[in-house]
Amino acid sequence: MASRTAEIDRPRIATTNSQNNRKNSNRAGQAESPSRRIRSTTVVCVRRNGHVVMAADGQVTLGDHVLKHSAKKIRRLYQDKILAGFAGSTADAFTLFTRFESKLEQYAGNLNRAAVELARDWRTDKMLRNLEALLIVADAAQTFLISGSGDVIDPDEAIAAIGSGGSYATAAARALMENTDLSAREVAEKSMKIAGEICIYTNDRITIEELQAHVKESEG
């Protein structure tokens, strides 16, 4: 009778241990997930002398290794009149680009209105609110930073940057703007190179897009 009881109890103990092992493995997987997140940075936007330049690096990092060296993180939208760059999840960013482009079409290229409407949808829509990215958008006259919390920020200065190396790029661009006569393109390129030397998630494979403001010629 005692031996039979022992035989019945063994499977129960084994099952309990198996359940504990599964729970522990799930906890380990949850603990590792943040380190496996795809990181994709840095983007900087510079305005100077009627020119608007947006530059981004090409590195995509997953966990502790680099997946891609030449990713394109900047797009031209709405008849090539608007520049948009992203930092964060690539798939999420492309989803947001598509939604933002539809807003631009809906509001006839009005960057301000399209940015506000995208931020509102991003914050309230059940599907969009889970997207992890940060956008920087610009036309010939304005620059905006857009986040999933509903923020639409119009920077005070002629420089804006996002991503893990954004603060480095901003500091470098600010110093170059104050102490040199470099063009907007040169400032953006040099600031990205400096950021790439400091930030481990940023490389020197730089993509650059440029807009030129339409300046009316003086009469007479």
Secondary structure, 3 states (H helix, E strand, C coil): CHHHHHHHHHHHHHHHHHHHHHHHHHHHHHHHHHHHCEEECCEEEEEECCEEEEEECCCEEECCEEEECCCCCEEEECCCCEEEEEEECHHHHHHHHHHHHHHHHHCCCCHHHHHHHHHHHHHHCCCHHHCCEEEEEECCCCEEEECCCCCEECCCCCEEEECCCHHHHHHHHHHHHHHCCCCHHHHHHHHHHHHHHHCCCCCCCCEEEEEECCCCCCCC
